[in-house]
Structures are given as structure tokens and as C-alpha cells.
Amino acid sequence: MDAIIDDYFEIRAPFQTGEKKRKEFPDAFIANQIRERFGHEEMVAIISDDNGFKEACQQWDNHLFFSSLGALYGEMNKQEKFYAATKDFVIAQKSGIESQLARYIQNDVEINVIGLSHDRKGVTEGYDYTETYLNGLSDVTIGIHSVDEIDDNKSIVTLICQGSFTMDCFYEDYDNAPWDSEEKKYVYVETIGIREEHKAKFACRIEINRAENTFEILPFKIILGGDSRKERYEIEGDSKYDYEQEIEDMDRESVGLNPLGDYETYLEEDLVESKMLEDIIERFSCINELHKEYEEISSIYDSLLELFSDRENIESVIRIISSKLEEITDFPGVIDEDGISEEEISEMKKWVDFKYEDASRKMDIANLPDSIGYGDDIEILGIDDQKLFLKIDEININPSAGDKEWIDISLSDEKEIIACGTVELTVGYMEYDEDGGVADSLEDEIDYSYRSIIEQLDDFILEQNEYMETEKAIIEIIEEVIE
């Protein structure tokens, strides 16, 4: 109350000079109640076109003003549209986000491992690590936790993520170190290596530019502890090899080659951007579109079914369409158009009912994915109920410098493989002569061989289009009598 009185005498909004000054008390009380109820943090939408009242409230950043309910609903609808577009982006780009996130974790994320745990009595167990290194990362998956910020072009999304981490951790073994009582220091402290396996959930945020269809991962940290630890054991004699491998990997990266342990990620990321994936998804889209056309076809058959409730009307319809449909389909005809029997009408109704159910089923099969990955086995169902199966083998490689690795791709019908392809990985290397110059080298490379698969898919789509032409011819005949 004191604040409102002060505003009155100091002529602060909503109070204004003039005769109407005292009439602003209701607005002052409302503005004060809004501030007390919602505070500084909680966002509140206010519908008002009163400039004095707006000025009183806009001292706080969490007040949003709208001149009418229509303006508020318009903003809500716009936000809902942006929200839906944001979710659709994450779903469509899921594979790419997961691949880039894995690479980002390997190169840019600080991972802390808590090796010590304490029980209720204060007993400490575990190891106090001085150094930790990421040895391996796999099975990185994401899901949407929340959409935190949205504007006209960009969104910030919090992702809930999961991954399997192999961490090499090191601690100084003071418990078993010899102590020099004269020098009052340890003579030698051995560094012990511990490997920890974790299955951890963590969160990160990405900024999505919806206008440019791109995203950026925002900086974050990962902390691994007892809640995510699955296994912990001492690193045996292979630790020396691990260090040598790390040095070799650093040398490879310095000349633009992938570390030997990163070729699985290299394959996955390259597939997402490959012409092969683009070509296959283009064919999938064509097949999906054919299935979607059955939504309209189903509706037309449904309209024809409604006409069967009127005996006189359906007889006139049958006289028009019967002979035309018999020429291009298995439509049950009539013996005498002037004397159509109940049995003939019943058979025709069964035929139309079957076509309606068949069209309704087919319109729901437009579900071929907009991305593919290693290990996928995809069923392709045509509108004529033919089936094909596209299979990409899982990544099962053991790369070494100069080697080639192959991953098989196949396209099968219900009897046999009808087309084959491969993904060929070349593992690059760099060799130096005695003077430190380059003696021999080979670049990392991925080649896709898949022409026969595309040819078979194109033949399949051609057959489906021919089948659809017949379907459309049937519909054109029916539309002439139901419009």
C-alpha cells in the first residue's frame, strides 16, 4: 500500500497529472498484485491497451503485453508452430545430431570421473584420480527433454542423452609407496591405471537455426560416478600399448587422418552426408508419396459406398460405371443392365468395400524412413503389396594403416537377393623417409557402390506407378458419377 501511495504523490505510472489521477488507483492495485503474485521470474501475459497501466507493469521484464485476446492467441499459435518445427528438426536430424554429439564429446567435452565414494559412516572407498582419459565412446542416443527458448529463427533445446563410456583413470598409489623417514618424503610413488565402464545419462543443449536448417552444440561437462559405473578394473600390461596408440593417433590427426579408433564414427558421419543416402531416401520418398495418394482414393470409395443405401440411385450408377470398370479391373459386372439383381448389387458392394478397406490400409503404410544407418534392415512395401528388403550390414571392422574394409549392402525380394552394393573404407597412412620427408601416403576415403540397388528401386517404383495409373483410372470413372 505504501508503494502505491508513493507512486500517487510522485506521479509515477499508472498515475498521471490531471483530473483522472485518482481514477488510476484500480490499475495501481492490479499492477501491484501482479508484481507480488508473479515476482521477477515467472512470465505473465497481460491483456491491456492502457498505456499508463502498461508503463506501470513494464518496469519488470517478465511482463508480456497484448492489446487483445486475438493478439495473445496469435502469438501462442506462432510459438506452437515454432515448437512443432523444432521438434520435427530434432526427430529428422536425430542420427546426425547423435553422430556430431559423439564427435563433440570425444574432442571438446571435459569428462570428470569421481572415483571415491563415502558411506554413512564416513568410510571412503575407491580411488582419488589425478588423471582421466576417454578411451572409448559408443551407443550415444538423444531425446528431447525440453524446448527452452524460441524466437522467429532459432530454438534452444535441452536434450537428454545416454552413452557408454570407457574411461582410463590414474591415481598415485601412496598406500604402497616406500617412505623415507629422513627425507620425510616418498621414495617412489607408482601410478596405477584403472579402467571404468559407465552407462551414463547426461544433458546437453543445442541451438537450432530453423531458417538455415543447422544446429550447434553448446558447451557442457559430463560427470561420471558410482551411479553410472558398471565395471571397474585395473589396467594390465596393455597400458603401454594404449599410450603408443594415443601418440600414433595424434600423429595421424596432425596430417588430416582419422585416429584408428575413430573409423566407426567416420563411417557413420560420412553416410549421413553421402550421395548414396540421398539417392535411396529420394526413392523412399517416392514410394511414401504413392501410399499417401490412397487417402483421397479411400475417400472416393467411401463416397461410393454411401450410394448403395439408395437402390434406385445405385442402379443408375452401376449402369454408368459397370462396363467401364470391367475393362480395366475385376469389377463384377451385370448380365442385364435393365434388370440388375440383388445378388449382383451385393457382389458389387463387396468389391467396393474391399477396395475401400485396401486403400485405407495402404494410406497408412507411408512410413519409409528419411534416414538410414549401418545395421538397418528395412522392409519396403509397394502399393501392389510387393515386398523388398534393404539391408546394410553393421560396422564390424579392425582398421589398420593402408587396409581396406568393406561393408555389404543388399536388396532382396521375398525369394532372393536381387542387387548388391558395398561401402569401401580405405584407411590412410603417412610414411616418412630418413630425412623426415614424406616417402609414401594414402588418404582416408569412403567409396559407395550401389548403382544396381538404385536401378532395382527405380524398376520397382516404375511398377508401382503403373499400378497407380490403373487405380487412378478406376477413380476417374467413379468420380464422374459421385460428383
N, C-alpha and C positions, 0 to 999 in steps of 0.2 A: 504493500500500500504506500509506504514512504517513497518508493521509487516512482510510482505513478504521480504522486503529489509533486515530487521534484520535477518530473517531466512537464507537468502542467505549468508551474511557475517559470521554468526555464524555457518554455515554449519549444519543447522537443517533440518530434513526431510520436504519436499522431496528432498532437495539439498544434494548432495553427493560430496565428493572430486573427482577430476579428470576432464577430458576434457568435460564430459557431464553435468557438473554442471549447465551451463547456459540453457541447454535444459529442465531443470526441472521447468522453470518458468510457463509454461501452467498448470502443475499439481499443482503448488503452488497457482495459481489464482483459480483453480477449488476447491481445498481444502478450501481456504478462503471463497469462495462463499457458499459452503455447510455449513460452520460454521455460516455464517451470516444469511443464509436463514432459517436454521432449529434450530439454537440455541442449548441449552443444553438439552431441554426436549423432543422435537419431534423426534421419531425414524425415521431413514432414512436408506434404503437399498442401498448399493453401490456395483456395479459390477466392479471389477478390480482385476488384478493379479499382479499389480505393487507394489513391496514391499515398495519402498520409498513413494509412494502415500498413501498406506495403513498405513504406520507409521505416516505420517502427519495427517491423519484423526483420527487414533485410540487414539489420545490424549483425545478424547471425548467418553464417554460411550454410547451415543445414536447412534453411527455409527455401522451398521452391514455390514460386508463384505462378498461377494460371488464371487467365481472365475469365474462364468459363469451364464447365464440366467437359464440353466438347474439346477444348484445348488440352485438358488433362488426359482424356481418353485418347486423343491423337498422339500425345507423347508416349502413353502406355503402349499403344499399338506399334509405334515405331520401335520402342525398346524391345517389345516381344519379337518383332521381325528381326532385329539385330541379334537378339538372343538365339533365335532359331538358326540364323545364318552362322553364328559362332559354333553352336553345337554341331551343325552339319559339316562345318570345316574340320573340326577335330575328328569326327567319325570318318570323313572321306580321307583325311591325311594321317590316319592312325598309324599305319605302317611306317610312313616317312618320319613322323614325329618320334616313334619308338627307336628307329634307327639313328636319327640325329641325336636323340637323348643319350643313347648308349655311347656314341662317339664323344658327346659333350662330357659325360661322366668320366670317361677314360682320360680325357685331355685337360679338363678345366675345373673339375669339382674337387674340393677338399673333402676327403673322407677321413673322419676320426673314428678310431676303434677304441672303445672303452674295455680294457682287459681285466679290470678289477671289479669285484662285486663284494658287497658287505651284507651280512645277515643282521638280524635284530640285535644280536649280542655284540655287534661290532667286529665280528671276525671277518678278516679280509681274505678273499680267495682270488687267485688268478695272477695276472702279470701287469706290471706297470710299463707299458710300451714306450720306448723312446723314438721309434720309427715305425711307420706303417706304409705299405705299398699295395696298390691294387694289382693282383696277379691275374685275375680273370673276372669277366662280367658276362652274364647271359640271361636270357628269359626276361628282358626288360619289357614290361607292359604298362599301359596307361589307361586311365579312365577319368572322366570329368568329375571333379569334386564340386567346383563352383565357378560361376562366371562373375568375376569381382568388379570389373569396370567395363563400360561400353560407351563409345561415342559413335559419331557418324561413320568413321572409317576403321577404328581399331577396337579390339577387345583384349582384356587381360583375364586369363583363365588359370585357375589353380587345378592342377592335375594330381590325382592320387596315383602313385606309381609303385611298381614292385619289380624287384630284380634279385638275381642270385649273384652274390659277391664272394670271390676268393681273395682273402687279404693275407699278405705276408707281413708279419709283425715281429719286431725285435725288441728284446729287453736285456739289460745288463744284469748278469747273474751274481749279485753281491753275496748272496747266501752261501755260495760255494767258492768264493774268491779268497785266496790267502791274504792275511793281514800282517803288515809289517808294523810291529809294535813300536819299534824305534823311530821309524819314519812317520808312523801314525797315518798310514795310508794303505790301500790295497795294492798288492804287488801286480796282480793281473786280474782283470775282470773280463770274463768271457761274454760275448754277445750271443744270445740264444735266439734262434728263429722259431716262431710259432705260426702255423697256418690256421686261419679261421675261415670256416664256411658259413655264410649268412644268407638267409632268405628274408629280405627286408622290405618293408613298406616305407615309402617316403613321399614327400610332396615337393612339387616344383611349380613354378609359374611360367607361362608363355605369353608373349604379346603377339596377337594375331592382327595382321593388316588385311582386313577383308577386301579392301579396294585392290590391293596388289596380289592377293591370294598367297601371302607369305607369312612366316612366323619366326619368332626369335625366342630362344630360351633365356630366361632371366637368371642371374647368378643365384646359387643356393649351395648349401652344405649338406652332407649326409653324416649322420652319427650312427654307428653300429655298436650294439651292446648285447647284453645277455638275452634280451627279449627276441632278438633276431638270429642269435647264434645257433647253428645246427650241429657244428662239429668243431673241435679244436685239437690240434696235434702238433708235435714238434717236427720241424722240417729236418729231414735226414740229409744224407750226403749230396742230394741234388741241388743244394743251395748254391754251390759254386757254379753249377751249370746255369742256374737262374740268373746269376749276376752276369755271366758271359753272354747269355741270351739278351739280357737287357742292354748291354753295351752294343751288341750286334744290331739290335732293333734301333737304337739311337743312330748308329751309323747309316742304316737303311733309310731312316726318316730324313736324315740330313741331305740325302741325294734324291729325295722325292719318291722313295719306295715305301711300301707298306711294311710295318713290322710283321714278322712271320705269324704272330698270334692274332693278327687283325684281319686276315683274309676272309673270314666268315662275314664280318661286318662289311668289308669292302664289297663282297658279292651281293649282300642284301641291299646295300645302299645303291649300288650301280643298277640292280634290277629295277628298282623303283623309277629310275630316270631313263631306262633303256627304251629303244625303239621297239624291241620285241614286246614289252609290256604294253606300250601304246597301241601297237597293231592288234594284239589279242583283245585288249579291252574295247577297242573300236568295234571288233566283231561281236563281242559280248553285248555291247550297247545296241547293235542292230537286232540281235535276237530278242533282247528285252523289249525293244520298241514293237516288234511283231506281236509279242504277247500282250502288250498294253492295248493294241488295237481291238482286242477282244472285249474290252469294256463297252465300247459302242456296239459291237456285234451282239453281245449279250443283251443289251438294252432293246435292240430291234427284235430279237427273238421273243423277248418278254412281251413286247407290244403285240406281236402276232398271236401269242398265246391268249391274250385277253380277248381277241376276236372270236375265239372258239366258244365263248359263252353265248353268242348270238348266232343261232342256227342259220337264219336266213342270210345274215351278213357273211358268215364264214363260207357258205356255199358259193356266193358270188366271188369271194376272194380266191377260193380254190379253182374256180373256172379260169381265173386270170393267170394264176401262177403255176398251176399243175404241170402243164405241158412244157413250160419254160424250164422249170426246175428238173423235170425228168431228163432233160437233155444233158444236164451237167452234174447231176447228183443222183443219189439213190432214193430220192423222194418217192414215196409210194403214190402212184398215180391213181386215176379213176377209170373205170371201164366206160361209164356213160356220164358225161358232164351234166346231162339233163336229169339224171336220177342218181345222185350221189348217196350212197348208203351210210347208215350209222357206223358200220364197221370200217368203211373207208375213212370217214372223218376221224374215228378213234385212232386208226393207224397213223394218219397224218399228224394228229395231235401228239402222239407218242414220238414221232420223228422230230417235231418242233421242240418238244420238251427235252429230248436228248440233246439237240443242238444247243439249246439254252444252257443246260447243265454243263455241257462240254465247253462252251465259251466262257462260262463263269469260272470253271476250273482253270482254264488256260490263262485268263487275265491275271490270275494270282501267282503265276509262275515267273513273272518278270523279276527274277532275283539273282541273276548272274552278277558277280562282284565287280567293283570298279578298281580292284587291285588284286594282284596275285603274289604269292611268295613261295619260297622253297618249302617243300613238304606238302604242298597243296594237291588235293585230288578233287577235281571239280566236275560235277555232272552237268552236262549241257542238254536240256530237254527242248526239242523242237516243237513247233505248233502242230506238226503231224505226228507227234509222240515218238519220233526217232530219238535215240539217246547217243550222245558222245561223251567221252570221259577224257579230260585233260589232266595229265599228271606231271608234276615237277618233283623230281627226287629231292630228298633232304640233302643239306650240305654235309658231306662226310669226306673231309679232305685232311691230308697231312702235308702241308706245303713245305717245300724246301727250295732254296735258290736255284733258278733255272728249270724247275719242274713245270709240267703241265698237268692240270687236273680237269676232269670232265664231270658234269652233272647232266643226267639224262632227262629229256622231256619226251613225252609220248602222247599221242591222241588215238583213242581206241573207240570202236563201236561196241556193240554188245557181244561181238564174237572175237575180234582180234584187233591188234594194233594196226592202224591204217596210216600213221605218219609218225616220224621221229625227228627229234632235234637234240641239240646239246648246248650247254653253256661251257665254254672252254676258258679256263683260267690259266694265264701264263704268269708264273712267279718270277719277277725280275731280279736282277743282281747287278753288282758293280765290282769289277776286279781291277786291281792296280798293279802296275809294273814296279820294278825296283826303285825307280826314281820318283814314285808317287803319282805318276800319270795314269790315266785310265787305259788299261790294256784291253778290256772287253766289258760289255754291258748289255743289259736287256731290260726293257721297260715292263712294268706291270701292265697286264692287258686282259680284258674280258671280251670274248667274241661270242656272238649268239648265232646259232644255226637253227633256223626254224621255218624256212620257206615252205617245205612240204606241209607243215601244220597249218600255215595260213591258207595255202591252196585248198586243203581239205575243208577248212572252216568256210572259205568262200563258196565252195561247191555246196556245202550244207546249207548256207544262207540262201543260195540261189534256189535250191529245192524248197526251202521254206517260203520264199517269196512267191514261187509258182503256186504253192498250196494256198497262200493268202489271196492270190488273184482269183482262185476259184471261190474262196469264201466271200470275197467282195462282190463277185458276180452274183452269188446267191442273195446277198444282202440288197444289192441294187434292185433285183426283181421284187423282193419283199417290200422294200421301201416304196415302190410305186403304188402299192395298194393300201399301205397303212398311213401314208401322209395325208 
